[in-house]
Amino acid sequence: MEFYPKKTLWSFMDEERRNINLPRRLSFGIHEPEPHFVSARSSSASATSFPLWSNSPETPWTLSPPRTSPSPSLLYHCLASLHRHEGNIFSIAVSKDFIFTGSDSSRIHAWKQPDCTEMGYIKASAGEVRAILAYGKLLFTTHGDRKIRVWDVSLTENFRPKKIATLPRSSFFLYPRKNSHQHKDYISCTAYNHAEKILYTGSWDKTVKAWKVSERRCIDSFVAHEGHVNAIVVNQEDGCVFTCSSDGTVKLWRRVYGESSHILTMTLKFQLSPVNALALSTSSSGCFLYSGSSDGLINFWEKEKMSGRYNHGGFLQGHHFSVLSLVSIGDLVLSGSEDATIRIWRREEGNTFHSCLAVMDGHHGPVRCLAVSLETEDTVIGLLVYSASLDQTFKVWRVKVYPSEKVNLESSVETDHQSEIMESQMSPVLSPSWVEKKIQASLF
């Protein structure tokens, strides 16, 4: 039985914690189908532990140049960068206690929130973990064998996840005629209805399935799109389900009251470009749906309070290539792109105007997935942002957002002109291997 040393993600989080030495512990693997756990080695074992993180040089707090907003109201820096030789990282999930990452590997790594001490990993029997979702004590993971696994990741003295279900149940595979409950291609995205305890999965097989987790069964399956289903989100207030696809559409589905079936209520189609990502933002200012597409645009729709319809409000323009990931928190929207950058947008008064507060660069490949957690919520909003790229790195960023300030029009014009100059000088640097792949793909 192997022992896996537990390492600290960073001990230099900021000035206030620079003198704190985080404890070194020992981690262990959790293997499926019969998880096993190991106790801590002797103290001499910890002395041989090696750094997990390849720390990039710590960058100073950087005043982000405004793009469309006259107020320089955001600070950020990259805390740490991890490079693992386990293939691409496809998915990130953040719970109250943990951060999880899924990759080409069959290992699902976990770190403690917010200090990011590595807690260990879960080792499943299949890799290609393309979607991860954390809610409460539950962790949902999807795998290359077209199965969904449900884990209990309750925070205890030691990290001891327990696999509590595999969907669909293995009994279905004993009877080929009942095999309709399994997706026929990669499961690319998941969403969870908190009130109804229903898990939704979207797949490249163009279908969406709804699972009653407590009963471990599929309660509905329907063809949602003409192309791959790339993202899915649930409005927790009314239970509506949004899906997007490579066919260029975003669709709104509503569960029939008292039944398990879902009906299509709206199709949101603005451009023909494939839609890769969705984010739903609900705040005191209203409910907004954002979609990121391969033309580099982020379209958004605002929900009418009376009718419940979603009206197109415009689009956010700034990324040079495809938008691959979106996440929202309050009035902020974060987008990751094929151009290797992360943009942070803020919805201003009036709701139709969005300012780009920052363009964070540091990755050298497409930013495949994003997650965010709230650190502080006072006058200054503090965020921890987690990003993973097809350059096979996982980065952690600290972001502080200040209230917007009003300045006179003359200084606004001058700042915008300076921003355009700075933006032209801050072109992202893509890795040569990715550029080569992109050129080869364009030739066929």
C-alpha positions in Angstrom: 0.0 0.0 0.0 1.5 3.4 -1.0 1.7 6.5 1.0 1.2 9.9 -0.6 2.8 12.9 1.1 0.5 15.9 1.6 1.9 19.2 0.6 0.9 22.8 1.0 -0.4 24.7 -2.0 1.1 28.0 -0.9 2.6 29.5 2.2 2.9 32.9 0.8 -0.8 33.8 0.3 -0.3 37.4 1.2 1.6 39.8 3.5 -0.6 39.0 6.5 0.2 35.2 6.3 3.8 35.3 5.2 5.1 34.3 8.5 2.6 31.4 9.0 4.0 27.9 8.4 1.2 25.7 7.3 1.5 22.2 8.7 2.7 19.4 6.5 0.5 16.3 6.7 0.3 13.1 4.9 -2.3 12.3 2.2 -3.6 9.1 0.8 -5.3 7.8 -2.3 -9.0 6.7 -2.3 -9.4 4.0 -4.9 -12.6 2.7 -6.4 -14.4 0.3 -6.2 -13.1 -0.5 -2.7 -11.6 2.7 -1.2 -8.8 2.2 1.1 -7.2 4.7 3.5 -3.7 4.9 5.1 -2.7 6.3 8.4 0.0 8.8 8.8 3.6 7.7 8.5 6.1 8.5 11.2 7.4 12.0 11.4 10.4 11.1 9.4 8.2 10.5 6.4 7.1 14.0 6.3 10.7 15.2 6.1 11.0 13.5 2.7 7.9 15.1 1.3 8.5 17.2 -1.9 6.9 20.3 -3.1 3.7 19.6 -5.1 3.4 23.1 -6.6 5.8 24.5 -9.1 5.4 28.1 -7.9 5.5 30.8 -10.5 7.4 33.9 -9.4 5.0 35.8 -7.1 3.7 38.8 -8.9 2.9 42.1 -7.1 -0.5 43.4 -6.9 -1.3 44.7 -10.3 -3.6 47.6 -11.0 -5.7 46.4 -13.9 -6.2 48.9 -16.7 -9.8 49.6 -17.3 -11.1 48.7 -20.8 -14.6 50.2 -20.9 -14.9 51.6 -17.4 -13.2 54.9 -16.4 -12.6 53.6 -12.8 -9.5 51.4 -12.1 -11.3 49.4 -9.5 -9.8 45.9 -9.5 -6.5 44.5 -8.2 -5.3 40.9 -8.8 -2.3 38.7 -8.6 -1.5 35.0 -9.3 -0.8 33.2 -6.0 0.4 29.9 -7.4 0.6 27.8 -10.5 0.6 24.0 -10.6 1.8 21.8 -13.5 0.9 18.2 -13.3 1.8 15.5 -15.8 -1.6 13.9 -15.9 -2.9 15.5 -19.0 -5.4 18.3 -19.5 -7.6 19.5 -16.6 -11.2 19.5 -17.8 -13.1 20.5 -14.7 -13.0 22.4 -11.4 -15.5 22.4 -8.6 -15.5 24.4 -5.4 -17.5 23.5 -2.3 -17.6 25.1 1.2 -14.7 22.9 2.3 -12.8 21.7 -0.8 -11.5 22.4 -4.3 -11.7 19.5 -6.8 -10.1 19.1 -10.2 -10.7 16.4 -12.9 -8.4 15.6 -15.8 -7.5 13.0 -18.3 -6.3 11.0 -15.3 -8.6 8.8 -13.2 -7.5 10.8 -10.1 -9.7 13.5 -8.7 -7.5 15.8 -6.6 -8.8 17.7 -3.6 -7.5 20.7 -1.7 -8.8 22.3 1.5 -10.6 25.6 1.2 -9.4 28.3 1.5 -5.8 27.6 2.5 -5.5 25.0 -0.3 -3.6 22.4 1.6 -3.7 19.2 -0.5 -6.0 16.7 1.0 -5.3 13.7 -1.3 -7.2 12.3 -4.2 -10.0 9.9 -5.2 -8.9 7.3 -7.7 -11.8 6.0 -9.8 -11.7 3.1 -12.2 -12.1 5.4 -15.3 -10.5 8.7 -16.2 -11.4 11.6 -18.5 -13.3 13.4 -15.7 -14.9 16.1 -17.9 -17.4 17.5 -15.5 -17.4 17.9 -11.7 -20.1 19.3 -9.5 -20.0 19.8 -5.7 -23.0 20.5 -3.6 -23.1 20.2 0.2 -21.4 17.0 1.1 -21.9 15.5 -2.3 -19.5 15.4 -5.2 -20.7 14.3 -8.7 -18.1 13.3 -11.3 -18.4 12.1 -14.9 -16.0 9.7 -16.5 -14.9 8.4 -19.9 -16.9 5.2 -19.4 -20.1 7.3 -19.7 -20.9 6.8 -16.0 -21.6 9.3 -13.2 -20.2 8.7 -9.7 -21.5 10.2 -6.6 -19.2 10.6 -3.6 -19.8 11.6 0.0 -17.0 14.2 0.8 -18.2 15.3 4.3 -15.5 17.2 6.1 -14.1 15.0 8.9 -10.8 15.0 10.7 -9.3 13.1 7.8 -10.3 13.3 4.1 -12.2 10.0 3.6 -14.6 10.2 0.6 -17.0 7.4 0.1 -18.5 6.4 -3.2 -22.3 6.1 -2.6 -23.6 5.6 -6.1 -22.8 4.9 -9.7 -25.3 6.1 -12.3 -26.7 4.3 -14.1 -26.7 1.3 -11.8 -24.6 -1.6 -12.9 -27.6 -3.8 -13.2 -28.7 -2.0 -16.3 -25.6 -3.3 -18.1 -26.7 -6.9 -17.5 -29.7 -6.3 -19.7 -28.9 -4.7 -23.1 -32.5 -3.7 -23.8 -32.5 -1.5 -20.7 -29.2 0.2 -21.7 -31.1 3.5 -22.7 -30.3 5.0 -19.3 -26.6 5.3 -20.3 -25.2 8.2 -22.3 -23.7 7.1 -25.6 -20.9 9.7 -25.7 -18.9 11.9 -23.3 -20.8 13.5 -20.5 -19.7 17.1 -20.9 -21.6 19.0 -18.2 -23.7 18.7 -15.1 -26.1 20.8 -13.0 -28.0 20.2 -9.8 -31.5 21.2 -8.8 -31.1 21.9 -5.1 -34.7 21.8 -4.1 -35.8 18.7 -6.1 -32.5 16.9 -5.6 -32.3 16.2 -9.4 -28.9 15.9 -11.2 -28.9 16.9 -14.9 -26.2 15.7 -17.3 -25.5 16.9 -20.8 -23.6 14.8 -23.3 -22.0 14.9 -26.7 -24.7 12.4 -27.7 -27.0 15.5 -27.9 -29.2 14.4 -25.0 -29.9 15.6 -21.5 -30.8 13.2 -18.7 -32.3 13.9 -15.3 -31.4 11.7 -12.4 -33.2 11.3 -9.1 -30.0 10.8 -7.0 -31.8 9.5 -3.9 -33.5 6.8 -5.9 -30.4 6.2 -8.2 -32.4 6.2 -11.3 -32.9 8.2 -14.5 -36.3 9.9 -14.5 -36.1 11.6 -17.9 -34.0 11.6 -21.1 -34.6 13.8 -24.1 -32.7 15.0 -27.2 -31.9 18.6 -26.4 -29.9 19.8 -29.4 -28.7 19.0 -32.9 -25.1 19.1 -31.8 -23.0 18.4 -28.7 -24.5 19.7 -25.4 -21.7 21.8 -24.0 -23.1 23.4 -20.8 -26.1 23.2 -18.6 -27.3 25.4 -15.7 -30.3 25.5 -13.4 -32.2 28.5 -12.1 -32.6 27.5 -8.5 -35.5 30.0 -8.0 -37.9 28.4 -10.5 -36.2 25.1 -11.6 -35.8 26.1 -15.2 -32.9 24.3 -17.1 -30.7 26.1 -19.7 -28.6 24.1 -22.2 -26.3 25.3 -24.9 -24.8 23.4 -27.9 -22.4 23.4 -30.8 -25.5 23.9 -32.9 -25.4 27.6 -31.9 -28.5 27.6 -29.7 -29.3 28.1 -26.1 -32.5 26.5 -24.9 -34.7 26.8 -21.9 -36.5 23.7 -20.5 -39.2 23.5 -17.9 -40.1 20.4 -15.9 -43.8 19.6 -16.2 -45.4 20.1 -12.8 -46.0 16.9 -11.0 -44.2 14.9 -13.7 -40.7 14.0 -14.6 -40.8 15.1 -18.3 -39.3 18.3 -19.5 -40.7 20.6 -22.2 -38.9 23.2 -24.4 -40.2 26.7 -23.6 -37.7 29.0 -25.4 -34.9 28.9 -27.9 -32.4 31.7 -27.6 -30.5 32.1 -30.8 -28.6 35.2 -31.7 -25.7 33.9 -33.8 -24.8 30.7 -35.6 -21.5 30.3 -33.8 -21.2 27.3 -31.4 -22.1 28.0 -27.8 -19.5 26.6 -25.4 -20.4 28.0 -21.9 -23.2 29.3 -19.8 -23.5 31.3 -16.5 -26.6 32.4 -14.7 -26.5 35.5 -12.5 -29.2 36.2 -10.0 -28.9 39.3 -7.8 -31.0 42.2 -6.5 -30.7 43.8 -9.9 -32.4 40.9 -11.7 -31.7 37.5 -13.4 -29.3 37.3 -16.3 -28.2 34.5 -18.5 -24.7 34.7 -20.2 -23.5 32.5 -23.0 -19.9 32.3 -24.4 -19.5 31.3 -28.0 -16.7 30.4 -30.5 -16.8 33.8 -32.1 -15.3 35.3 -29.0 -18.6 37.0 -27.9 -20.5 36.7 -24.6 -24.2 37.3 -25.2 -26.6 38.0 -22.3 -30.3 37.9 -21.8 -32.3 39.5 -19.0 -35.4 37.9 -17.5 -38.6 39.9 -17.5 -40.0 39.9 -14.0 -43.7 39.8 -15.1 -43.6 37.4 -18.1 -40.6 35.3 -17.2 -39.3 35.7 -20.8 -35.6 36.3 -21.5 -34.8 39.3 -23.7 -31.5 39.7 -25.5 -29.7 42.6 -23.9 -26.5 42.7 -26.0 -23.1 41.1 -26.0 -19.7 41.6 -24.4 -16.8 41.9 -26.8 -13.1 41.6 -26.0 -11.8 38.1 -26.3 -9.9 37.4 -29.5 -10.9 33.7 -29.8 -13.5 31.3 -28.5 -15.0 31.8 -25.0 -14.7 28.3 -23.4 -15.7 29.0 -19.8 -18.0 31.3 -17.8 -18.7 31.8 -14.1 -20.7 34.5 -12.3 -20.9 35.7 -8.8 -23.1 38.7 -7.9 -22.8 41.4 -10.5 -19.4 40.0 -11.7 -18.9 37.6 -14.7 -15.6 35.9 -15.4 -14.8 34.4 -18.8 -12.0 32.1 -19.9 -11.0 32.0 -23.5 -9.0 30.2 -26.2 -6.9 33.4 -26.4 -5.3 32.3 -23.0 -6.8 35.1 -21.0 -9.4 35.5 -18.2 -11.6 38.6 -18.3 -13.5 40.0 -15.4 -16.7 41.9 -16.2 -19.0 43.9 -14.0 -22.7 44.7 -14.7 -23.1 48.3 -14.0 -26.3 50.4 -13.2 -28.8 50.0 -15.9 -27.9 46.3 -16.4 -27.2 46.6 -20.1 -23.8 48.1 -19.6 -20.9 45.9 -18.6 -17.4 47.1 -17.9 -14.3 44.9 -18.3 -12.4 45.4 -15.1 -9.4 43.2 -15.9 -7.7 41.0 -18.4 -5.7 38.4 -16.5 -3.0 36.7 -18.5 -0.6 34.0 -17.3 -1.8 30.9 -19.0 -0.2 29.8 -22.3 -3.1 27.9 -23.7 -6.9 28.0 -23.8 -8.5 28.6 -20.4 -10.7 25.5 -20.3 -12.5 25.9 -17.0 -13.0 28.4 -14.2 -14.3 28.4 -10.6 -14.6 31.2 -8.0 -15.2 31.4 -4.3 -16.0 34.5 -2.2 -13.5 35.5 0.4 -14.9 38.8 1.7 -18.1 40.7 0.9 -17.8 44.1 2.4 -17.1 47.4 0.6 -14.3 45.6 -1.1 -15.2 42.2 -2.6 -12.5 39.6 -2.3 -12.4 36.5 -4.6 -10.3 33.5 -5.1 -10.3 32.5 -8.7 -9.3 29.0 -9.9 -8.4 28.5 -13.6 -7.2 25.5 -15.6 -5.8 25.6 -19.2 -5.0 23.3 -22.0 -1.4 24.2 -21.2 -1.9 21.7 -18.4 -1.6 24.2 -15.6 -3.9 25.0 -12.7 -3.6 28.6 -11.3 -5.0 30.3 -8.2 -5.6 34.1 -8.3 -6.6 36.5 -5.6 -8.9 39.3 -6.8 -10.1 42.4 -5.0 -12.9 44.5 -6.5 -13.5 48.0 -5.3 -16.7 50.1 -5.7 -17.0 51.9 -9.0 -16.2 55.6 -8.9 -17.6 58.4 -11.1 -15.1 60.6 -12.9 -15.5 63.4 -15.3 -15.9 62.7 -19.0 -12.5 64.2 -20.0 -10.5 61.9 -17.7 -12.7 59.0 -18.9 -11.8 59.6 -22.5 -8.1 59.9 -21.6 -8.2 56.7 -19.6 -9.9 54.7 -22.4 -7.2 55.9 -24.9 -4.5 54.7 -22.5 -6.3 51.4 -22.0 -6.4 50.8 -25.8 -2.7 51.3 -26.0 -2.0 49.1 -23.0 -4.3 46.4 -24.3 -2.5 46.3 -27.7 0.7 45.8 -25.7 -0.7 43.0 -23.6 -1.4 40.4 -26.2 -1.4 36.9 -24.6 1.5 34.5 -25.4 0.2 31.2 -26.6 2.4 28.1 -26.3 4.1 27.1 -29.5 2.6 23.6 -29.4 -0.9 25.0 -29.2 -0.3 27.4 -32.0 1.0 24.5 -34.2 -2.1 22.4 -33.4 -4.4 25.4 -34.2 -2.7 25.9 -37.6 -2.8 22.2 -38.5 -6.5 22.1 -37.6 -7.2 25.0 -39.8 -5.7 23.2 -42.8 -8.2 20.4 -42.8 
